[in-house]
């Protein structure tokens, strides 16, 4: 079985952008100029994601396959992590997120023998003289393979979605207690989930992308109902949109909810670095614009900067690019192309965990 996963390799707050790199470090860049302003070192295996604190912009959470989640004070780049979160020594993390209230931190593990775990910590409580976060417990029954994406609801602190290579996407209400009670919705994407995004005007929809370019959009507004509504579903969504000039859509980078426009922005690309911006809704996919002349290899991560009205992208060519146009052109219906106004050549590539061959038994 092939397992590969993308994760949130970017996050930004105020004027700082954090980027996961292939040497297991995290680089801090000026969001305005993209210049390197700091580096965080300490992880000993691939970094699976970065998340800035919702409440304290100077704090950054990172997760790694080395079995640790760490909290850093970016005002002191070069110093050790101020807090380290661990669970069982056999756990290797491939996804994580922090709740909007910043009370709970959750990480998804790779499969351990025949089990996979969602691990929870209380961010506010510390042990061992403040160095280690307090472990709350684990969920162990809801997934049977690598948990590749974990996403807390942006507004509801107890609502959590998780996706795995077992093809299941689960929604939990953590306020209900134990795992059996907390699991309120299960959706099947019939493939390995690569990313999740809360979307919709009330953020009650889930967008799921899979590692084989599948796309699913579900309405999960009523978690206590068995009637989960599938708004859009395709095992391979690439043929759903026709690109002009014979352009090639070979993969999806990811999707994000544009709250100001109340639309889903989907980013795809070609293996030669060309990017395509798409509008995604229950009606299907619609081509917006292509971005050319920037990357020369596959793009692995992106972030829409709503404040600066720009798109940030990182790729296997080791480049970090910022694309921007006039504010009137940034809408999903923009008519003029975004242009790369600034770029920087990274010493290390924006990280993506590569596919590895696994031969592991599944639960019966």
Backbone torsions as a table, in degrees:
resi	resn	phi	psi	omega
1	UNK	NA	136.0	178.4
2	UNK	-93.2	132.0	175.9
3	UNK	-126.6	124.7	174.8
4	UNK	-144.3	147.7	179.1
5	UNK	-149.5	147.1	173.1
6	UNK	-101.5	156.0	176.2
7	UNK	-143.2	178.8	-178.7
8	UNK	-75.5	100.1	-175.3
9	UNK	-92.2	-9.4	177.7
10	UNK	-116.9	150.3	159.0
11	UNK	-159.6	149.8	-177.9
12	UNK	-143.3	153.1	176.3
13	UNK	-151.4	143.1	-177.4
14	UNK	46.6	-110.4	-175.0
15	UNK	-115.1	17.5	-176.7
16	UNK	-122.0	138.1	177.0
17	UNK	-117.3	130.0	177.4
18	UNK	-105.1	135.1	-176.4
19	UNK	-132.3	127.4	172.9
20	UNK	-74.1	137.7	-179.4
21	UNK	-122.2	161.3	-171.7
22	UNK	-72.6	-9.8	177.1
23	UNK	-95.4	17.7	176.6
24	UNK	75.2	8.1	176.9
25	UNK	-98.6	171.3	174.4
26	UNK	-122.5	125.0	178.6
27	UNK	-96.6	141.9	175.4
28	UNK	-108.6	126.1	-177.6
29	UNK	-122.3	150.8	169.4
30	UNK	-66.7	127.9	-178.5
31	UNK	-69.4	-25.1	-177.6
32	UNK	-81.1	-44.8	-175.3
33	UNK	-106.5	-14.5	-175.6
34	UNK	69.6	7.9	178.8
35	UNK	-72.0	146.3	179.5
36	UNK	-70.1	126.7	-179.4
37	UNK	-119.3	-5.1	179.1
38	UNK	-179.6	166.1	179.4
39	UNK	-143.9	138.4	178.6
40	UNK	-113.1	122.5	-178.8
41	UNK	-124.3	143.2	179.9
42	UNK	163.5	-32.8	176.6
43	UNK	-70.9	146.6	-177.0
44	UNK	-115.5	9.7	178.3
45	UNK	-148.7	170.3	-177.3
46	UNK	-49.8	137.9	177.7
47	UNK	-86.2	126.3	-174.0
48	UNK	-94.1	-6.9	178.4
49	UNK	171.8	165.3	176.6
50	UNK	-135.8	143.0	179.0
51	UNK	-143.6	120.3	172.8
52	UNK	-75.0	149.7	177.2
53	UNK	-62.3	139.5	175.9
54	UNK	-73.6	-28.9	-172.1
55	UNK	-105.7	-26.7	-179.0
56	UNK	-129.0	94.3	-172.4
57	UNK	-58.7	-17.0	-179.4
58	UNK	-85.9	-3.2	179.6
59	UNK	-102.0	136.6	-179.5
60	UNK	-127.6	129.4	175.0
61	UNK	-98.1	139.7	175.2
62	UNK	-132.9	151.4	177.4
63	UNK	-128.9	153.1	-173.9
64	UNK	-149.5	156.3	174.0
65	UNK	-69.5	-4.0	177.0
66	UNK	-78.4	2.6	177.3
67	UNK	86.3	18.9	177.2
68	UNK	-132.9	148.2	162.7
69	UNK	-112.3	141.3	-175.2
70	UNK	-131.2	149.8	175.3
71	UNK	-116.9	127.7	-175.2
72	UNK	-120.1	148.7	170.8
73	UNK	-98.6	106.9	-173.5
74	UNK	-71.6	-7.1	174.5
75	UNK	-73.4	-13.3	179.0
76	UNK	-126.0	62.5	179.2
77	UNK	-61.2	141.2	-177.3
78	UNK	97.4	-15.7	177.8
79	UNK	-88.1	166.2	179.3
80	UNK	-71.3	162.9	176.6
81	UNK	-61.4	141.4	-179.6
82	UNK	-79.8	-19.1	-179.2
83	UNK	-150.5	139.5	179.8
84	UNK	-126.2	133.9	-179.4
85	UNK	-114.8	126.2	180.0
86	UNK	-132.5	161.9	171.5
87	UNK	-133.1	-130.2	179.3
88	UNK	-70.8	147.1	-177.1
89	UNK	-65.0	-18.0	179.1
90	UNK	-85.3	-7.9	-175.7
91	UNK	-78.7	132.9	173.2
92	UNK	-124.6	121.4	-172.1
93	UNK	-88.9	137.4	175.3
94	UNK	-123.6	5.4	174.7
95	UNK	-165.5	156.9	174.4
96	UNK	-165.5	164.4	174.2
97	UNK	-159.9	164.0	177.7
98	UNK	-122.7	140.2	-176.3
99	UNK	-68.8	158.7	-177.0
100	UNK	-64.7	-26.3	176.6
101	UNK	-81.1	-11.6	-178.3
102	UNK	62.8	26.5	175.2
103	UNK	-88.4	-38.0	-171.9
104	UNK	-118.5	136.4	173.3
105	UNK	-113.4	134.7	-178.8
106	UNK	-130.4	136.9	176.9
107	UNK	-128.5	144.8	174.4
108	UNK	-103.1	136.7	-176.6
109	UNK	-99.6	162.5	164.5
110	UNK	-69.7	163.9	179.3
111	UNK	-65.5	131.1	176.6
112	UNK	-113.0	107.4	-170.9
113	UNK	56.0	-106.6	179.9
114	UNK	-114.2	16.0	-175.9
115	UNK	-123.7	149.8	171.4
116	UNK	-131.2	148.1	-170.1
117	UNK	-130.1	140.8	161.8
118	UNK	-98.4	119.6	-174.9
119	UNK	-107.6	136.1	-176.0
120	UNK	-122.1	139.0	174.3
121	UNK	-128.4	152.3	169.5
122	UNK	-90.5	112.9	-175.3
123	UNK	-64.7	-29.8	-173.4
124	UNK	-78.7	-23.3	-176.9
125	UNK	-100.6	137.2	-179.5
126	UNK	-128.9	157.3	178.0
127	UNK	-130.0	177.7	175.7
128	UNK	51.4	53.9	177.1
129	UNK	60.9	33.8	174.3
130	UNK	85.1	4.3	-175.0
131	UNK	-91.7	-22.1	-174.0
132	UNK	-127.4	132.1	179.2
133	UNK	-68.8	155.0	-176.6
134	UNK	-82.4	120.3	-180.0
135	UNK	-75.7	126.0	179.0
136	UNK	-90.4	-35.4	-177.8
137	UNK	152.5	-171.7	-177.7
138	UNK	-138.1	154.6	164.7
139	UNK	-106.1	132.0	-172.7
140	UNK	-128.7	-2.3	-172.2
141	UNK	-107.6	-11.9	-168.5
142	UNK	-86.7	-22.4	178.2
143	UNK	-129.7	151.5	-179.1
144	UNK	-121.5	14.8	178.6
145	UNK	-155.1	-177.6	-175.9
146	UNK	-49.8	128.9	177.7
147	UNK	-90.7	99.8	-167.2
148	UNK	-89.3	-15.2	179.8
149	UNK	-149.9	134.2	178.6
150	UNK	-131.6	129.4	-175.6
151	UNK	-142.7	112.2	172.3
152	UNK	-73.1	151.3	175.9
153	UNK	-67.3	139.4	-176.8
154	UNK	-65.0	-20.6	-175.8
155	UNK	-122.3	-27.7	-176.7
156	UNK	-104.8	107.0	-169.8
157	UNK	-63.9	-25.8	-176.6
158	UNK	-94.6	1.0	-177.1
159	UNK	-100.6	127.0	-173.7
160	UNK	-136.7	136.3	174.0
161	UNK	-115.3	143.1	178.1
162	UNK	-137.8	146.5	177.2
163	UNK	-133.8	151.8	-174.0
164	UNK	-143.8	172.6	177.4
165	UNK	-75.1	-2.5	174.4
166	UNK	-81.0	-0.6	177.8
167	UNK	86.7	4.2	-178.4
168	UNK	-104.2	141.9	171.4
169	UNK	-120.8	119.2	-175.8
170	UNK	-112.4	145.4	174.3
171	UNK	-118.8	128.9	-177.7
172	UNK	-117.3	149.0	166.8
173	UNK	-113.5	100.2	-172.4
174	UNK	-66.0	-18.6	-179.8
175	UNK	-71.0	-13.7	-177.3
176	UNK	-85.6	-3.9	172.3
177	UNK	100.1	-122.0	-174.8
178	UNK	-63.6	166.4	-172.9
179	UNK	-59.3	-45.1	-178.2
180	UNK	-60.1	-42.6	180.0
181	UNK	-75.9	-34.6	-175.4
182	UNK	-72.6	-27.2	179.9
183	UNK	-74.1	108.9	-174.1
184	UNK	-107.3	-22.6	-178.9
185	UNK	-148.6	137.6	172.5
186	UNK	-128.3	126.0	176.1
187	UNK	-115.2	151.1	-178.5
188	UNK	-116.5	118.0	177.2
189	UNK	-96.3	0.3	174.8
190	UNK	57.2	23.1	178.9
191	UNK	-164.3	-176.7	-179.2
192	UNK	-80.7	118.5	-178.7
193	UNK	-73.8	132.2	179.5
194	UNK	-106.4	-33.2	-179.8
195	UNK	-155.3	153.3	176.5
196	UNK	-129.1	149.4	177.7
197	UNK	-147.9	127.9	173.9
198	UNK	-76.1	127.3	-176.1
199	UNK	-135.3	-179.6	178.5
200	UNK	96.2	156.0	-177.3
201	UNK	-54.3	-39.7	178.8
202	UNK	-102.2	12.9	-178.9
203	UNK	53.6	42.1	-179.9
204	UNK	-114.0	20.6	174.9
205	UNK	-121.9	152.0	178.2
206	UNK	-119.6	125.6	172.1
207	UNK	-98.7	127.0	179.4
208	UNK	-123.2	127.9	171.3
209	UNK	-109.7	147.2	-178.8
210	UNK	-114.1	166.2	-176.9
211	UNK	-69.9	-17.3	176.6
212	UNK	-106.0	29.9	172.8
213	UNK	69.2	26.3	170.8
214	UNK	-79.2	158.4	-179.3
215	UNK	-141.4	133.9	179.6
216	UNK	-139.6	137.3	177.7
217	UNK	-127.9	117.6	-176.4
218	UNK	-118.2	144.9	170.4
219	UNK	-93.6	113.5	-178.6
220	UNK	-117.2	35.1	-176.5
221	UNK	-65.1	-30.1	-178.2
222	UNK	-114.7	84.1	-175.8
223	UNK	-65.0	-20.0	-179.5
224	UNK	-88.2	5.2	-178.9
225	UNK	-110.7	147.6	176.0
226	UNK	-80.8	-4.5	-173.6
227	UNK	-93.7	63.8	174.6
228	UNK	-72.4	124.8	-173.2
229	UNK	-92.3	123.6	174.8
230	UNK	-86.1	114.9	-179.0
231	UNK	-87.6	-32.3	-178.9
232	UNK	-158.3	137.6	-179.4
233	UNK	-154.4	130.0	177.1
234	UNK	-151.5	129.9	178.3
235	UNK	-67.1	-26.5	173.8
236	UNK	-144.4	103.7	-172.7
237	UNK	-85.4	-4.5	-176.8
238	UNK	-61.4	-39.6	179.1
239	UNK	-73.9	-2.8	-176.7
240	UNK	-72.9	-15.5	-178.7
241	UNK	-130.4	138.0	178.7
242	UNK	-97.8	122.5	179.3
243	UNK	-94.0	146.5	-179.3
244	UNK	-75.0	161.6	173.1
245	UNK	58.3	27.5	177.5
246	UNK	67.7	20.2	-179.9
247	UNK	-63.4	153.6	-174.8
248	UNK	-107.8	128.3	171.9
249	UNK	-105.6	103.3	-173.0
250	UNK	-103.5	-18.7	-178.9
251	UNK	-163.2	165.3	173.1
252	UNK	-108.2	133.6	174.9
253	UNK	-80.5	-43.7	179.9
254	UNK	164.2	-176.9	179.3
255	UNK	-135.7	157.1	177.8
256	UNK	-148.1	152.8	179.7
257	UNK	-92.6	123.4	176.2
258	UNK	-93.6	99.3	-172.4
259	UNK	-66.4	-35.2	-179.4
260	UNK	-64.2	-35.9	-178.3
261	UNK	-99.6	-9.2	-178.1
262	UNK	54.6	51.5	179.5
263	UNK	-140.5	158.2	172.8
264	UNK	-96.2	124.5	172.7
265	UNK	-98.0	122.5	178.2
266	UNK	-110.9	133.2	-179.6
267	UNK	-114.8	126.2	176.3
268	UNK	-126.9	179.2	-179.1
269	UNK	-167.3	-179.0	174.2
270	UNK	-112.6	163.1	-177.9
271	UNK	-70.7	-7.6	179.2
272	UNK	-99.5	6.4	173.8
273	UNK	105.0	-8.5	178.3
274	UNK	-70.3	138.4	-180.0
275	UNK	-113.5	148.4	178.3
276	UNK	-130.1	128.1	177.4
277	UNK	-97.1	130.9	-175.4
278	UNK	-129.7	148.4	171.4
279	UNK	-96.4	131.4	-178.1
280	UNK	-120.5	132.1	176.4
281	UNK	-152.5	-179.4	177.6
282	UNK	-63.4	-16.1	178.3
283	UNK	-84.1	-12.2	179.5
284	UNK	127.7	-155.7	-178.9
285	UNK	-111.2	143.2	178.3
286	UNK	-132.0	130.9	179.6
287	UNK	-69.5	136.8	176.1
288	UNK	-110.5	-67.0	-176.2
289	UNK	-154.3	156.1	171.1
290	UNK	-107.3	143.4	177.9
291	UNK	-114.3	118.2	-175.5
292	UNK	-124.9	164.9	174.1
293	UNK	82.1	15.8	179.9
294	UNK	-115.6	-82.6	-178.8
295	UNK	-77.8	154.6	178.0
296	UNK	-118.5	4.9	179.1
297	UNK	-147.8	-179.0	-176.3
298	UNK	-57.9	134.4	176.8
299	UNK	-90.8	132.6	-173.9
300	UNK	-109.3	-18.9	-176.7
301	UNK	-153.9	154.4	177.5
302	UNK	-151.3	161.7	171.2
303	UNK	-149.0	134.6	174.9
304	UNK	-88.2	124.6	178.7
305	UNK	-97.1	98.6	-176.2
306	UNK	-67.1	-30.8	-178.8
307	UNK	-72.7	-49.5	-179.3
308	UNK	-85.2	-3.4	-179.0
309	UNK	52.9	52.5	-178.8
310	UNK	-142.9	163.7	178.5
311	UNK	-113.9	127.9	177.9
312	UNK	-106.1	134.0	-178.1
313	UNK	-135.8	147.3	176.2
314	UNK	-133.1	141.3	-173.8
315	UNK	-137.3	176.1	179.4
316	UNK	-71.1	-8.9	175.5
317	UNK	-82.3	3.3	178.9
318	UNK	78.5	13.3	-178.7
319	UNK	-102.5	143.5	170.0
320	UNK	-114.3	117.2	-174.2
321	UNK	-119.5	149.7	172.8
322	UNK	-121.5	126.2	-179.5
323	UNK	-111.8	133.5	-176.2
324	UNK	-152.1	149.5	174.3
325	UNK	-140.9	-178.8	177.0
326	UNK	-60.4	148.7	-174.7
327	UNK	-55.5	-34.1	-178.2
328	UNK	-72.4	-11.2	-177.3
329	UNK	-102.2	-4.3	-172.2
330	UNK	-82.4	-17.2	-177.5
331	UNK	-59.5	162.7	-178.0
332	UNK	-59.0	-24.1	179.1
333	UNK	-95.4	21.5	-175.9
334	UNK	-55.2	146.3	-177.1
335	UNK	-107.1	-20.3	179.1
336	UNK	-107.4	147.3	-176.2
337	UNK	-69.7	143.7	167.0
338	UNK	-68.1	149.2	177.7
339	UNK	-124.6	147.7	177.5
340	UNK	-76.7	107.7	-176.1
341	UNK	-92.8	-19.5	177.9
342	UNK	-154.2	149.3	180.0
343	UNK	-154.1	162.2	177.8
344	UNK	-147.0	137.6	177.9
345	UNK	-86.4	116.2	-179.5
346	UNK	-77.8	147.3	174.8
347	UNK	-72.8	-24.9	176.2
348	UNK	-129.9	149.7	-175.7
349	UNK	-74.6	150.7	170.0
350	UNK	-61.6	127.8	-166.2
351	UNK	-79.9	141.6	165.8
352	UNK	-139.1	127.5	178.8
353	UNK	-65.4	128.9	-176.8
354	UNK	-78.5	158.8	178.6
355	UNK	-65.3	137.6	176.2
356	UNK	-130.3	145.2	179.8
357	UNK	-81.3	129.0	178.2
358	UNK	-120.0	145.0	172.6
359	UNK	-129.6	82.0	-173.6
360	UNK	-126.8	143.9	-179.5
361	UNK	-73.7	147.3	177.5
362	UNK	-97.9	156.4	173.4
363	UNK	-64.5	141.4	179.4
364	UNK	-68.7	NA	NA
